[in-house]
Amino acid sequence: MIFLLNKTLKISMLFDFYGNLLTKKQQSIVESYFYNDLSLAEIAENIGISRQGVYDHLQRSEKSLEEYEEKLGLVKKYKDLRNNINQLEEILRNDEMLNNNNREEVMDKLEYIKSIL
């Protein structure tokens, strides 16, 4: 069960970054399966192809998304950036050397950066 949840989260994140690089049909199938929780049979009926066809599209889509990440690394960069921001926030919360005005200014800037990610 945990494996399926991890896979769903991984594919969802990859899809958020690279979904527009897939064909419209692949996008529709991935959204139906991972976001709308439809079965292969339901998707097949909705778009008029076989269950095996849906499965094949999903496999190719997942492979494509993973290849995009291997080449571009946007998800890894995003995660690294978020991790660094969280570490900076923790340092700022615990650093007694900063006065409250400077701390608030830095925290505001970090919040802005987080909001655009």
DRENDO-1510 file (C-alpha; in Angstrom, 1 decimal, always signed):
<recs>
REC; n; res; u; v; w
REC; 1; MET; +0.0; +0.0; +0.0 .
REC; 2; ILE; +2.8; +2.4; +0.9 .
REC; 3; PHE; +4.5; +1.6; -2.4 .
REC; 4; LEU; +1.4; +2.6; -4.3 .
REC; 5; LEU; +1.1; +5.8; -2.4 .
REC; 6; ASN; +4.8; +6.7; -3.0 .
REC; 7; LYS; +4.4; +5.9; -6.7 .
REC; 8; THR; +1.3; +8.1; -6.9 .
REC; 9; LEU; +3.0; +11.0; -5.2 .
REC; 10; LYS; +6.1; +10.6; -7.4 .
REC; 11; ILE; +4.1; +10.5; -10.6 .
REC; 12; SER; +1.9; +13.4; -9.5 .
REC; 13; MET; +4.9; +15.5; -8.8 .
REC; 14; LEU; +6.5; +14.6; -12.1 .
REC; 15; PHE; +3.3; +15.2; -13.9 .
REC; 16; ASP; +3.0; +18.7; -12.3 .
REC; 17; PHE; +6.4; +19.6; -13.7 .
REC; 18; TYR; +6.4; +17.8; -17.0 .
REC; 19; GLY; +2.8; +16.9; -17.8 .
REC; 20; ASN; +2.5; +19.4; -20.6 .
REC; 21; LEU; +5.3; +17.6; -22.5 .
REC; 22; LEU; +3.0; +14.5; -22.8 .
REC; 23; THR; +0.5; +14.1; -25.6 .
REC; 24; LYS; -3.1; +15.2; -24.8 .
REC; 25; LYS; -4.2; +11.6; -24.7 .
REC; 26; GLN; -1.4; +10.7; -22.3 .
REC; 27; GLN; -2.3; +13.7; -20.1 .
REC; 28; SER; -5.9; +12.7; -20.0 .
REC; 29; ILE; -5.1; +9.1; -19.1 .
REC; 30; VAL; -2.6; +10.1; -16.3 .
REC; 31; GLU; -5.1; +12.6; -14.9 .
REC; 32; SER; -7.9; +10.1; -15.0 .
REC; 33; TYR; -5.8; +7.3; -13.3 .
REC; 34; PHE; -3.8; +9.2; -10.7 .
REC; 35; TYR; -5.9; +12.3; -10.0 .
REC; 36; ASN; -9.5; +11.0; -10.5 .
REC; 37; ASP; -8.8; +7.5; -9.3 .
REC; 38; LEU; -10.5; +5.8; -12.3 .
REC; 39; SER; -9.7; +2.2; -13.1 .
REC; 40; LEU; -8.1; +1.1; -16.3 .
REC; 41; ALA; -11.5; -0.3; -17.4 .
REC; 42; GLU; -13.3; +3.0; -16.7 .
REC; 43; ILE; -10.7; +5.0; -18.6 .
REC; 44; ALA; -10.8; +2.6; -21.5 .
REC; 45; GLU; -14.5; +2.9; -21.7 .
REC; 46; ASN; -14.4; +6.7; -21.5 .
REC; 47; ILE; -11.9; +7.2; -24.3 .
REC; 48; GLY; -12.8; +4.2; -26.4 .
REC; 49; ILE; -9.6; +2.0; -26.3 .
REC; 50; SER; -8.9; -1.3; -24.7 .
REC; 51; ARG; -7.9; -1.7; -21.1 .
REC; 52; GLN; -4.5; -2.9; -22.3 .
REC; 53; GLY; -4.2; +0.2; -24.4 .
REC; 54; VAL; -4.7; +2.4; -21.3 .
REC; 55; TYR; -2.1; +0.4; -19.4 .
REC; 56; ASP; +0.4; +0.8; -22.2 .
REC; 57; HIS; -0.3; +4.6; -22.4 .
REC; 58; LEU; +0.3; +4.8; -18.6 .
REC; 59; GLN; +3.5; +2.9; -18.8 .
REC; 60; ARG; +4.9; +5.0; -21.6 .
REC; 61; SER; +3.7; +8.2; -19.8 .
REC; 62; GLU; +5.5; +7.2; -16.6 .
REC; 63; LYS; +8.6; +6.3; -18.5 .
REC; 64; SER; +8.6; +9.6; -20.3 .
REC; 65; LEU; +8.1; +11.6; -17.1 .
REC; 66; GLU; +10.9; +9.8; -15.4 .
REC; 67; GLU; +13.2; +10.4; -18.5 .
REC; 68; TYR; +12.3; +14.1; -18.4 .
REC; 69; GLU; +13.3; +14.3; -14.7 .
REC; 70; GLU; +16.6; +12.4; -15.5 .
REC; 71; LYS; +17.5; +14.9; -18.1 .
REC; 72; LEU; +16.2; +18.1; -16.6 .
REC; 73; GLY; +16.2; +17.4; -12.8 .
REC; 74; LEU; +13.5; +20.1; -12.1 .
REC; 75; VAL; +11.8; +18.1; -9.3 .
REC; 76; LYS; +15.2; +17.4; -7.6 .
REC; 77; LYS; +16.1; +21.1; -7.8 .
REC; 78; TYR; +12.7; +22.1; -6.4 .
REC; 79; LYS; +13.0; +19.7; -3.5 .
REC; 80; ASP; +16.6; +20.8; -2.8 .
REC; 81; LEU; +15.5; +24.5; -2.9 .
REC; 82; ARG; +12.5; +23.8; -0.5 .
REC; 83; ASN; +14.8; +21.9; +1.8 .
REC; 84; ASN; +17.3; +24.8; +1.9 .
REC; 85; ILE; +14.5; +27.3; +2.6 .
REC; 86; ASN; +13.2; +25.2; +5.5 .
REC; 87; GLN; +16.7; +25.0; +6.9 .
REC; 88; LEU; +17.2; +28.8; +6.6 .
REC; 89; GLU; +13.9; +29.3; +8.4 .
REC; 90; GLU; +14.9; +27.1; +11.2 .
REC; 91; ILE; +18.3; +28.9; +11.5 .
REC; 92; LEU; +16.5; +32.2; +11.6 .
REC; 93; ARG; +14.1; +31.1; +14.3 .
REC; 94; ASN; +16.9; +29.9; +16.5 .
REC; 95; ASP; +19.5; +32.7; +15.9 .
REC; 96; GLU; +19.5; +35.2; +18.7 .
REC; 97; MET; +21.9; +37.5; +16.9 .
REC; 98; LEU; +19.3; +38.9; +14.5 .
REC; 99; ASN; +17.1; +41.6; +15.7 .
REC; 100; ASN; +13.4; +41.3; +15.2 .
REC; 101; ASN; +13.2; +43.7; +12.3 .
REC; 102; ASN; +15.9; +41.9; +10.3 .
REC; 103; ARG; +14.5; +38.5; +11.2 .
REC; 104; GLU; +11.0; +39.6; +9.9 .
REC; 105; GLU; +12.5; +41.0; +6.7 .
REC; 106; VAL; +14.4; +37.8; +6.0 .
REC; 107; MET; +11.3; +35.6; +6.9 .
REC; 108; ASP; +9.2; +37.7; +4.6 .
REC; 109; LYS; +11.6; +37.2; +1.7 .
REC; 110; LEU; +11.7; +33.4; +2.3 .
REC; 111; GLU; +7.9; +33.4; +2.4 .
REC; 112; TYR; +7.8; +35.2; -0.9 .
REC; 113; ILE; +10.2; +32.7; -2.4 .
REC; 114; LYS; +8.1; +29.8; -1.2 .
REC; 115; SER; +5.0; +31.3; -2.6 .
REC; 116; ILE; +6.4; +31.4; -6.1 .
REC; 117; LEU; +7.7; +27.8; -6.0 .
</recs>
